[in-house]
Amino acid sequence: MPKLRAAIFEDDAYDNFLPLTYTRPAFDLRCGAKSFRHRIMDLIRAPDAMLFTREYLADFMASKEKGSVNRAESITGTTLFINGLLVPDKAIALKISRASEGHIGVKDDRLVFMCLGQVKAREFAERLSRPLGSLDVSQLERSAMKKVDVQEAKILSHPRELISTNSEILKDDILSLKKSRAGKVHPKATILGKRSDLSIGPRSVVEAGTVIDVRAGPVHIESGCIIRPNAWIQGPAFIGSGTQILPSARIHGGSSIGPMCNIGGEVEETVIHGHSDKAHAGFVGHSYIGEWVNLGALTTTSDLKNTYGTVKVNIRGQRIDTGETNIGAFIADHVKTSIGAMIYPGGKIGVATQIHGIVSGDVPSFSIYAKALGSKTIESIFESVAETQRRTYRRKRIEQTAADITLLKKVYELTKDERKSAAVVQGRFAI
C-alpha cells in the first residue's frame, strides 16, 4: 500500500482557545515539547503534511511556511485528514496510519481523522477554511465506508487541558527527542538524579552553581541555550533553542519554554511560546503564555483561589468550571505587562494588550488595562501596536514583514466587538 499524504486541519473547537488562537491555528498551539502539528507529523512520520486553517491565518502562514497551506489543488492522491488538536499516542497513530479510503474516526461529534481519495479529498479540503462543526461531522459519518473506533483518542477541547496535560505530554515528547550531550555542563553545576536524563544540545552551556533536578522527569535543553549561575530547573522540563535561563530562575517540573526566551523568577507548570521574556522576579504558575510577550518585573499570575475551589474561565460567553484548582492565566501573543502586574486565576488576556496593576477578569485584545489605577480601559491605537511590534522584533534581530502587520490588522478588526462588549473606550492612555 503506498504511503498516504497527511493533511492537518482545525475544527470549530479553536474558538474555545481564543484569544490564543486569534494569531495561530489550533494545531500550532504548544503543549509539551512540541506544537500539536509537529507531534502529529512525527508520530505518523509525515515530514511535509498539508495544512488547512482559517483563511486569514492561511495567508499569514503561506508567507512564512514552505509547505502547503489551504491548497486543495495540491492534493494528488489518497489523503489522511487529521484533527490538529489530537494528542496521538502510538496506538491511535497506528490506527490512523492503517486507514484506507473511506475510513473515518469520530469521537464526541468531532472528526479525529478521515481518509479520502483524491477527488473527495479535494472537495473536502475546499471546506476547511471554515472550521468543521458537529453538523459537518454528522454528514461525513453518514457517507463513510467504515467507522474506526477511536474512543481512546485524546483530543483537546478546553484551554485548561493545555496546562493539565502538559507535564504528562512533556515526558513522552522528551523521550521521543534525540538526546544530546554536545553542550557543556560546568563541573560545579549539580545534577540531581541520573545524568543520562539531562539532554543538552550543541553550543548550550550550564554554568557553575546551577542545579538541574531530573529525579521526577527528564530535562531537555536545545541548542544555543545559556543556563546562568544559581538557576534551578526541575524535570520534566523543555528549554527551547537560544533561550537564556537567568540566575534568579526557579523552573518547576511540567514547564515548557520555547525558543529565544529570557526567563527569570519562578515558573511552575507553564507553557511559554517563543520570543517571550520574563526576565525578572515574579511567579507565573499553571499558565499559558503566547509569543512575543514581555512580563514586567514582579508580574505574577495567581493559580489558586483563596477558597481552594475550582477555577472558572469564560468560553464562548459562558462561565465554565475547569474542574481544576490550579489554573493561572491565558496570555495571548504580543501582550506587555508593567511592573507589579497581578492577574487572578483563569484570566484571559487578549492579543497585544497592555496590563497595568491588578486584573481580576478577562481583558479584550488591543486594549490598555489599568482599572486598579483608576483608569478606564482604553482601545489601543493600531499604528502604535504595529510600531511596538516592530521595535520588539528588532530587539531580537528579526525584521517585521508586511504579513506581520496584515495579521495584526485582521485580528484588530476581528476583536472590535470584543472591545465594545467590554466597554473599552477610545482615547489616549494616561495615569
C-alpha positions as CSV (number, residue, x, y, z in Angstrom):
1,M,0.0,0.0,0.0
2,P,1.5,3.4,-0.9
3,K,2.2,5.8,1.9
4,L,-0.7,8.3,2.4
5,R,-0.3,12.0,2.3
6,A,-1.3,13.7,5.6
7,A,-3.3,16.9,6.0
8,I,-3.8,18.6,9.4
9,F,-6.9,20.7,9.9
10,E,-8.7,22.6,12.7
11,D,-12.3,22.3,13.8
12,D,-14.5,24.8,15.5
13,A,-13.0,23.9,18.9
14,Y,-10.4,26.6,18.0
15,D,-13.0,29.1,19.3
16,N,-12.6,27.6,22.8
17,F,-8.9,28.6,22.8
18,L,-9.3,32.2,22.0
19,P,-7.5,34.6,22.4
20,L,-4.6,32.2,22.0
21,T,-5.9,31.1,18.5
22,Y,-6.5,34.6,17.1
23,T,-2.9,34.6,15.8
24,R,-2.3,30.9,15.1
25,P,-4.2,27.8,14.0
26,A,-5.2,25.5,16.9
27,F,-2.6,22.9,15.7
28,D,0.2,25.4,16.3
29,L,-0.6,25.7,20.0
30,R,2.3,24.4,22.0
31,C,1.9,21.7,24.6
32,G,4.7,19.5,25.9
33,A,7.9,20.0,23.9
34,K,6.2,20.5,20.6
35,S,3.2,22.0,18.8
36,F,0.3,19.7,18.1
37,R,1.1,19.9,14.4
38,H,4.7,18.6,14.8
39,R,3.7,15.9,17.3
40,I,1.2,14.5,14.8
41,M,3.7,14.7,11.9
42,D,6.4,13.0,14.0
43,L,4.2,10.1,15.1
44,I,2.7,9.4,11.7
45,R,6.0,10.1,10.0
46,A,4.7,12.8,7.8
47,P,7.5,15.4,7.2
48,D,5.5,17.5,4.8
49,A,1.9,17.5,5.9
50,M,-0.6,19.8,4.2
51,L,-2.2,22.4,6.5
52,F,-5.8,23.7,6.5
53,T,-6.9,26.6,8.6
54,R,-9.0,29.9,8.7
55,E,-8.4,31.9,5.6
56,Y,-6.7,35.0,7.2
57,L,-4.3,32.7,9.0
58,A,-3.6,30.7,5.9
59,D,-2.4,33.9,4.1
60,F,-0.1,34.7,7.0
61,M,1.2,31.1,7.2
62,A,1.8,30.9,3.5
63,S,4.1,33.9,3.8
64,K,6.2,32.1,6.5
65,E,5.9,28.4,5.6
66,K,7.5,26.4,2.8
67,G,4.7,23.8,2.8
68,S,1.2,23.7,1.5
69,V,-1.4,25.9,3.4
70,N,-5.1,25.7,2.3
71,R,-4.2,24.4,-1.2
72,A,-6.8,21.8,-2.0
73,E,-5.5,21.7,-5.6
74,S,-2.1,20.3,-4.3
75,I,-3.8,17.1,-3.2
76,T,-2.6,14.4,-5.7
77,G,-3.8,11.1,-4.1
78,T,-5.4,9.4,-1.2
79,T,-5.1,11.7,1.8
80,L,-5.4,11.3,5.6
81,F,-7.1,14.3,7.3
82,I,-6.1,14.6,11.0
83,N,-7.6,16.9,13.6
84,G,-4.9,19.3,14.7
85,L,-5.9,19.1,18.4
86,L,-5.3,15.4,18.6
87,V,-2.7,14.2,21.0
88,P,-1.7,11.0,19.4
89,D,-0.2,8.0,21.2
90,K,1.4,5.1,19.4
91,A,-1.8,3.1,19.4
92,I,-4.0,5.8,17.8
93,A,-1.2,6.7,15.4
94,L,-1.1,3.1,14.3
95,K,-4.9,3.0,13.7
96,I,-4.7,6.2,11.7
97,S,-1.7,5.1,9.6
98,R,-3.5,1.9,8.7
99,A,-6.7,3.7,7.5
100,S,-7.9,3.2,3.9
101,E,-10.0,5.3,1.6
102,G,-13.5,5.9,3.1
103,H,-12.4,5.2,6.7
104,I,-13.4,7.7,9.4
105,G,-12.8,8.1,13.1
106,V,-15.2,10.3,15.2
107,K,-15.2,11.0,19.0
108,D,-17.8,13.1,20.8
109,D,-19.1,14.6,17.5
110,R,-15.6,15.7,16.5
111,L,-13.7,14.3,13.5
112,V,-10.5,12.7,14.6
113,F,-9.4,11.5,11.2
114,M,-10.7,10.7,7.8
115,C,-9.1,9.0,4.7
116,L,-10.3,10.1,1.3
117,G,-9.4,9.5,-2.3
118,Q,-8.1,12.4,-4.4
119,V,-11.4,13.7,-5.8
120,K,-13.3,13.7,-2.5
121,A,-10.2,14.9,-0.6
122,R,-10.0,18.0,-2.8
123,E,-13.8,18.6,-2.3
124,F,-13.4,18.2,1.5
125,A,-10.3,20.4,1.7
126,E,-12.1,23.3,0.0
127,R,-14.4,23.4,3.0
128,L,-11.6,23.6,5.6
129,S,-11.1,27.4,5.6
130,R,-14.3,27.3,7.6
131,P,-13.5,25.1,10.6
132,L,-15.7,21.9,10.9
133,G,-18.7,21.8,13.3
134,S,-20.7,18.9,14.6
135,L,-23.2,19.1,11.7
136,D,-20.4,18.7,9.2
137,V,-19.1,15.7,11.1
138,S,-22.6,14.0,11.1
139,Q,-22.8,14.3,7.4
140,L,-19.3,12.9,6.9
141,E,-20.2,9.9,9.2
142,R,-23.2,9.0,7.2
143,S,-21.2,8.9,3.9
144,A,-18.2,7.0,5.3
145,M,-17.5,3.4,4.2
146,K,-16.1,2.3,7.6
147,K,-16.1,3.8,11.1
148,V,-13.0,3.2,13.1
149,D,-13.3,3.1,16.9
150,V,-11.2,5.9,18.2
151,Q,-12.8,6.4,21.6
152,E,-9.4,6.1,23.3
153,A,-8.1,9.1,21.3
154,K,-7.2,12.2,23.3
155,I,-8.4,15.3,21.5
156,L,-8.3,18.7,23.3
157,S,-11.4,20.9,23.6
158,H,-10.6,23.2,26.6
159,P,-7.8,25.6,27.3
160,R,-7.3,24.1,30.8
161,E,-6.1,20.9,29.1
162,L,-3.1,22.8,27.7
163,I,-1.9,23.1,31.3
164,S,-3.3,20.0,33.0
165,T,-1.8,17.6,30.4
166,N,1.4,19.5,29.7
167,S,3.5,17.6,32.2
168,E,2.3,14.2,31.0
169,I,2.8,15.0,27.4
170,L,6.2,16.6,28.1
171,K,7.7,13.4,29.4
172,D,6.6,11.5,26.3
173,D,7.8,14.2,24.0
174,I,11.3,14.4,25.6
175,L,11.6,10.6,25.3
176,S,10.9,11.0,21.5
177,L,13.6,13.7,21.0
178,K,17.1,12.8,20.1
179,K,19.3,13.1,23.2
180,S,22.5,15.2,23.0
181,R,25.5,15.7,25.3
182,A,27.2,18.2,22.9
183,G,26.6,21.1,25.3
184,K,28.9,21.9,28.3
185,V,28.0,21.4,31.9
186,H,30.3,23.2,34.4
187,P,31.9,20.9,36.9
188,K,30.4,23.0,39.7
189,A,26.9,22.6,38.4
190,T,24.8,20.0,40.2
191,I,22.8,17.3,38.5
192,L,20.3,15.6,40.9
193,G,19.4,12.1,39.5
194,K,20.8,10.3,36.5
195,R,23.0,12.3,34.2
196,S,21.5,10.4,31.3
197,D,18.2,12.1,31.9
198,L,19.7,15.5,31.0
199,S,20.0,16.2,27.3
200,I,21.9,19.4,26.4
201,G,22.3,20.5,22.8
202,P,25.3,21.9,20.9
203,R,26.5,25.4,21.9
204,S,24.5,25.2,25.1
205,V,26.1,25.9,28.5
206,V,25.1,25.1,32.0
207,E,27.1,27.4,34.3
208,A,28.6,26.9,37.8
209,G,26.1,26.8,40.7
210,T,23.2,25.7,38.6
211,V,21.0,22.9,39.9
212,I,19.2,20.6,37.5
213,D,16.9,18.0,39.1
214,V,15.9,15.1,36.9
215,R,14.6,12.8,39.6
216,A,11.0,13.4,38.7
217,G,11.5,13.7,35.0
218,P,14.0,14.4,32.2
219,V,15.2,17.9,31.2
220,H,15.9,18.6,27.6
221,I,17.9,21.8,26.7
222,E,18.0,22.6,23.0
223,S,21.0,24.2,21.2
224,G,22.5,27.6,21.9
225,C,21.0,28.0,25.4
226,I,22.6,29.6,28.5
227,I,21.7,28.4,32.0
228,R,23.1,31.1,34.2
229,P,24.7,30.5,37.7
230,N,22.3,29.6,40.5
231,A,19.3,28.8,38.3
232,W,17.3,25.8,39.3
233,I,15.5,23.6,36.8
234,Q,13.3,20.6,37.8
235,G,12.2,18.0,35.3
236,P,10.2,17.3,33.3
237,A,11.2,20.5,31.5
238,F,11.9,21.6,28.0
239,I,14.1,24.6,27.2
240,G,13.9,25.8,23.5
241,S,16.9,26.8,21.4
242,G,18.6,30.1,22.1
243,T,16.8,30.6,25.4
244,Q,18.5,32.1,28.4
245,I,17.6,31.0,31.9
246,L,18.7,33.7,34.3
247,P,20.3,33.4,37.7
248,S,17.0,34.2,39.6
249,A,15.1,31.4,37.8
250,R,13.2,28.6,39.5
251,I,11.7,26.4,36.8
252,H,9.4,23.8,38.3
253,G,8.6,20.5,36.7
254,G,6.0,20.5,33.9
255,S,7.3,23.6,32.3
256,S,7.8,24.0,28.5
257,I,9.7,27.1,27.3
258,G,10.0,27.9,23.6
259,P,13.0,29.3,21.7
260,M,14.7,32.6,22.1
261,C,13.2,33.5,25.5
262,N,14.7,35.1,28.6
263,I,13.3,33.6,31.8
264,G,13.9,34.6,35.4
265,G,11.9,34.4,38.6
266,E,9.6,31.4,39.4
267,V,7.8,29.4,36.7
268,E,5.6,26.4,37.5
269,E,3.8,24.0,35.1
270,T,3.6,26.7,32.5
271,V,3.9,26.7,28.7
272,I,5.7,29.7,27.1
273,H,5.9,30.2,23.4
274,G,9.0,31.5,21.6
275,H,10.5,35.0,21.8
276,S,8.8,35.8,25.1
277,D,10.5,37.3,28.1
278,K,10.0,37.1,31.9
279,A,13.4,38.3,32.9
280,H,12.7,39.4,36.5
281,A,11.2,38.2,39.8
282,G,7.6,37.2,40.0
283,F,5.6,34.0,39.9
284,V,3.9,32.5,36.8
285,G,2.2,29.2,37.6
286,H,-0.1,26.9,35.7
287,S,-0.3,29.4,32.9
288,Y,-0.1,29.6,29.1
289,I,1.9,32.4,27.6
290,G,1.9,33.2,23.9
291,E,4.7,34.5,21.6
292,W,6.4,37.9,21.8
293,V,5.1,38.5,25.3
294,N,7.0,40.6,27.9
295,L,6.1,40.2,31.5
296,G,7.4,43.2,33.5
297,A,9.3,42.8,36.8
298,L,7.2,41.2,39.6
299,T,4.4,40.3,37.3
300,T,2.5,37.4,39.0
301,T,-0.2,35.1,37.9
302,S,-2.2,33.6,40.8
303,D,-3.0,30.0,40.2
304,L,-5.0,29.1,43.4
305,K,-8.1,30.7,44.8
306,N,-8.3,31.6,48.5
307,T,-11.1,29.2,48.9
308,Y,-9.2,26.4,47.3
309,G,-12.1,25.9,44.9
310,T,-12.1,25.1,41.2
311,V,-11.3,27.9,38.8
312,K,-13.8,29.1,36.2
313,V,-13.0,30.6,32.8
314,N,-15.1,32.4,30.1
315,I,-15.5,30.4,26.9
316,R,-17.9,31.5,24.1
317,G,-19.7,33.8,26.5
318,Q,-20.3,31.2,29.2
319,R,-18.6,30.8,32.6
320,I,-17.2,27.3,32.6
321,D,-15.9,25.4,35.6
322,T,-12.5,23.9,34.7
323,G,-12.7,21.3,37.5
324,E,-9.1,22.3,38.3
325,T,-7.9,24.1,41.5
326,N,-4.6,25.2,39.9
327,I,-5.2,27.4,36.8
328,G,-3.3,30.6,36.2
329,A,-3.6,32.9,33.2
330,F,-4.0,32.5,29.5
331,I,-1.9,35.3,27.8
332,A,-2.1,35.8,24.1
333,D,0.6,37.0,21.7
334,H,2.2,40.4,21.9
335,V,1.0,41.2,25.5
336,K,3.0,43.5,27.6
337,T,2.7,43.8,31.4
338,S,4.1,46.6,33.5
339,I,6.0,46.3,36.8
340,G,4.0,44.7,39.5
341,A,1.1,43.4,37.4
342,M,-1.1,40.8,39.1
343,I,-3.5,38.5,37.3
344,Y,-6.2,36.5,39.1
345,P,-6.8,32.7,38.3
346,G,-8.4,32.0,35.0
347,G,-7.8,35.4,33.5
348,K,-7.6,35.6,29.6
349,I,-5.5,38.4,28.3
350,G,-6.1,39.3,24.7
351,V,-3.7,39.9,21.8
352,A,-1.4,42.9,22.0
353,T,-2.9,44.1,25.3
354,Q,-1.1,46.2,27.9
355,I,-1.6,45.4,31.5
356,H,-1.1,47.7,34.5
357,G,-1.9,46.8,38.1
358,I,-4.4,44.1,39.2
359,V,-6.5,42.1,36.8
360,S,-9.5,40.2,38.2
361,G,-11.1,39.1,34.9
362,D,-10.6,38.9,31.2
363,V,-9.1,41.7,29.1
364,P,-10.0,42.2,25.5
365,S,-7.5,42.3,22.7
366,F,-5.8,45.6,21.7
367,S,-6.6,47.4,24.9
368,I,-4.8,49.1,27.7
369,Y,-6.0,48.0,31.1
370,A,-5.4,49.9,34.3
371,K,-8.6,49.8,36.2
372,A,-6.8,49.3,39.6
373,L,-5.0,52.5,38.9
374,G,-8.3,54.4,38.3
375,S,-8.2,54.4,34.5
376,K,-10.9,53.3,32.1
377,T,-9.8,50.5,29.7
378,I,-8.6,52.3,26.5
379,E,-8.6,50.9,23.0
380,S,-5.0,50.7,21.6
381,I,-4.2,52.8,18.6
382,F,-3.4,50.3,15.9
383,E,-0.4,52.2,14.5
384,S,1.2,52.2,18.0
385,V,0.7,48.4,18.3
386,A,2.4,47.9,14.9
387,E,5.3,50.1,15.9
388,T,5.7,48.3,19.2
389,Q,5.8,45.0,17.3
390,R,8.5,46.4,15.0
391,R,10.6,47.5,18.0
392,T,10.1,44.2,19.8
393,Y,11.2,42.2,16.7
394,R,14.3,44.4,16.2
395,R,15.4,43.8,19.8
396,K,15.7,40.1,18.8
397,R,17.2,40.9,15.4
398,I,14.1,40.0,13.4
399,E,12.6,42.2,10.8
400,Q,8.8,42.9,10.8
401,T,7.1,42.0,7.5
402,A,4.0,43.2,5.7
403,A,2.4,39.9,6.6
404,D,3.0,40.5,10.3
405,I,1.2,43.9,10.0
406,T,-1.6,42.4,8.0
407,L,-2.2,39.7,10.5
408,L,-2.3,42.2,13.4
409,K,-4.7,44.4,11.4
410,K,-7.0,41.5,10.8
411,V,-7.1,40.4,14.4
412,Y,-7.7,44.1,15.4
413,E,-10.8,44.1,13.2
414,L,-12.0,40.7,14.4
415,T,-11.9,41.8,18.0
416,K,-13.8,45.1,17.7
417,D,-17.0,43.6,19.1
418,E,-15.0,42.1,22.0
419,R,-13.8,45.5,23.0
420,K,-17.3,47.0,22.5
421,S,-18.8,44.4,24.8
422,A,-16.2,45.1,27.4
423,A,-17.0,48.9,27.3
424,V,-13.5,49.7,26.1
425,V,-13.3,53.4,25.2
426,Q,-11.2,55.4,22.7
427,G,-8.7,58.0,23.8
428,R,-5.2,58.5,25.0
429,F,-3.9,56.4,27.9
430,A,-2.7,58.4,30.9
431,I,-2.3,57.6,34.6
